[in-house]
């Protein structure tokens, strides 16, 4: 049972740690750019901290004027 858990954990880590392949910036997620056929984080985008939402509110992601993903708290 422990061996199966280790194999599954290694498989999950291998899949999620793989670099995204790209040919243009449009192939990458928001906030990333194509650099040598691998999607890399854009250095001009600030590091994002997760804001704390009040009860009943939610945190959504939007693209700012530099096309960087930023969090925003939205309340009804």
TORKOL-4160 file (C-alpha; in steps of 0.2 Angstrom, whole numbers, padded with zeros to 4 digits, m for minus):
76
<pt num="1" X="0000" Y="0000" Z="0000"/>
<pt num="2" X="0014" Y="0012" Z="0004"/>
<pt num="3" X="0023" Y="0008" Z="m0012"/>
<pt num="4" X="0007" Y="0012" Z="m0022"/>
<pt num="5" X="0006" Y="0029" Z="m0013"/>
<pt num="6" X="0024" Y="0033" Z="m0017"/>
<pt num="7" X="0022" Y="0029" Z="m0035"/>
<pt num="8" X="0006" Y="0039" Z="m0036"/>
<pt num="9" X="0014" Y="0054" Z="m0028"/>
<pt num="10" X="0029" Y="0053" Z="m0039"/>
<pt num="11" X="0017" Y="0052" Z="m0055"/>
<pt num="12" X="0007" Y="0068" Z="m0049"/>
<pt num="13" X="0023" Y="0078" Z="m0045"/>
<pt num="14" X="0030" Y="0073" Z="m0062"/>
<pt num="15" X="0015" Y="0078" Z="m0072"/>
<pt num="16" X="0013" Y="0095" Z="m0063"/>
<pt num="17" X="0031" Y="0100" Z="m0063"/>
<pt num="18" X="0032" Y="0098" Z="m0082"/>
<pt num="19" X="0036" Y="0114" Z="m0091"/>
<pt num="20" X="0023" Y="0120" Z="m0104"/>
<pt num="21" X="0029" Y="0120" Z="m0121"/>
<pt num="22" X="0025" Y="0135" Z="m0132"/>
<pt num="23" X="0029" Y="0144" Z="m0149"/>
<pt num="24" X="0021" Y="0161" Z="m0145"/>
<pt num="25" X="0016" Y="0170" Z="m0129"/>
<pt num="26" X="m0003" Y="0165" Z="m0133"/>
<pt num="27" X="0002" Y="0147" Z="m0129"/>
<pt num="28" X="0005" Y="0151" Z="m0111"/>
<pt num="29" X="m0006" Y="0155" Z="m0097"/>
<pt num="30" X="m0009" Y="0173" Z="m0091"/>
<pt num="31" X="0006" Y="0181" Z="m0083"/>
<pt num="32" X="0018" Y="0170" Z="m0092"/>
<pt num="33" X="0028" Y="0172" Z="m0108"/>
<pt num="34" X="0036" Y="0160" Z="m0121"/>
<pt num="35" X="0055" Y="0160" Z="m0118"/>
<pt num="36" X="0065" Y="0147" Z="m0128"/>
<pt num="37" X="0049" Y="0136" Z="m0131"/>
<pt num="38" X="0045" Y="0135" Z="m0112"/>
<pt num="39" X="0032" Y="0145" Z="m0103"/>
<pt num="40" X="0040" Y="0156" Z="m0090"/>
<pt num="41" X="0034" Y="0168" Z="m0077"/>
<pt num="42" X="0035" Y="0186" Z="m0083"/>
<pt num="43" X="0047" Y="0196" Z="m0073"/>
<pt num="44" X="0037" Y="0212" Z="m0075"/>
<pt num="45" X="0022" Y="0205" Z="m0066"/>
<pt num="46" X="0022" Y="0208" Z="m0047"/>
<pt num="47" X="0021" Y="0194" Z="m0035"/>
<pt num="48" X="0003" Y="0191" Z="m0030"/>
<pt num="49" X="m0003" Y="0189" Z="m0013"/>
<pt num="50" X="m0020" Y="0182" Z="m0009"/>
<pt num="51" X="m0031" Y="0195" Z="m0001"/>
<pt num="52" X="m0042" Y="0190" Z="0013"/>
<pt num="53" X="m0061" Y="0191" Z="0008"/>
<pt num="54" X="m0074" Y="0195" Z="0020"/>
<pt num="55" X="m0088" Y="0183" Z="0023"/>
<pt num="56" X="m0100" Y="0182" Z="0008"/>
<pt num="57" X="m0086" Y="0189" Z="m0003"/>
<pt num="58" X="m0075" Y="0180" Z="m0015"/>
<pt num="59" X="m0058" Y="0182" Z="m0023"/>
<pt num="60" X="m0057" Y="0183" Z="m0042"/>
<pt num="61" X="m0043" Y="0185" Z="m0054"/>
<pt num="62" X="m0042" Y="0199" Z="m0067"/>
<pt num="63" X="m0029" Y="0205" Z="m0080"/>
<pt num="64" X="m0022" Y="0222" Z="m0076"/>
<pt num="65" X="m0016" Y="0234" Z="m0089"/>
<pt num="66" X="0001" Y="0225" Z="m0091"/>
<pt num="67" X="m0009" Y="0208" Z="m0094"/>
<pt num="68" X="m0003" Y="0202" Z="m0077"/>
<pt num="69" X="m0016" Y="0191" Z="m0067"/>
<pt num="70" X="m0020" Y="0200" Z="m0051"/>
<pt num="71" X="m0033" Y="0195" Z="m0037"/>
<pt num="72" X="m0048" Y="0206" Z="m0033"/>
<pt num="73" X="m0061" Y="0204" Z="m0019"/>
<pt num="74" X="m0079" Y="0205" Z="m0025"/>
<pt num="75" X="m0093" Y="0207" Z="m0013"/>
<pt num="76" X="m0111" Y="0207" Z="m0018"/>
